[in-house]
Amino acid sequence: MPIGLDSSIFLIVCWFALDCLFPLRYFLILCCGEDLRPHVLWFDEYYNEKYFKRDTVLRISKNTGLLFVMGTSGATNLPRTIAENVLAKNGMVVEVNIEESYFSQLLQNKKNGIIIRQETSPFLTELKNQLENCW
């Protein structure tokens, strides 16, 4: 029998309280049988093909002509490697971020790197509008 919304919220709140005894990521939501936070990379975990398509993404990045990196610090190795792969094959990397990041340093003084200091939502809205005006 499915659990109602109120019961689900109660169970999740209880699990947060028990997180010190039982790590939250191992609990299941009873109403749907899925992980509470599927496909989220936790700090003690690593990227894999099953959940993050690691090998697929790395292969594709070697043939990517334009990569947008948006609102991330670049603190983990997979996003860094993807950007480095694109640059190595003379693709263009565009970072859209309101703060400095690993990518800011990587793209600085590169002719195939662009850094845009703007929030991602307004940037994407403007990009969409510009693309629509091209057709």
C-alpha positions, 0 to 999 in steps of 0.5 A: 500500500502506498504511503501518503505524502504526510507519512513520507515526509515524516519518514524522511524527517525521522531518517535524518534524525537517525543519520548518525546511526544509519547513513541516510543514503542507505535508506529507501523510500518505502512508498516507491522503493527508490533511494532517497537521493539517487544519482547524487555523488557523496563525498566518499563515493566515486563516479561510475558508469551505472549512475553517472555514465562516467565512461560514456561522458569521457568518450563523448567529451573527446568529440565535443565542440562546445561545452557549457559549464554552469554554476559549479566549483569544479571540485570533483575530477570528472567535470575537470577531466571533461573540460580538459578533454574538450580543450585538448581537442580544440573545442570551446568551453564556456563557463557561466558562474557568478564566482571564481572556480577551477574552470575560471583558472583553466580557461583564463588566457585560453582563446577557446575559453570564455568566462561569463560572470552571470547567474545561469537562469538569466543567461540561459533565458537570454541564450534561448531567446537569441537562438530562437531569433536566429530561425 
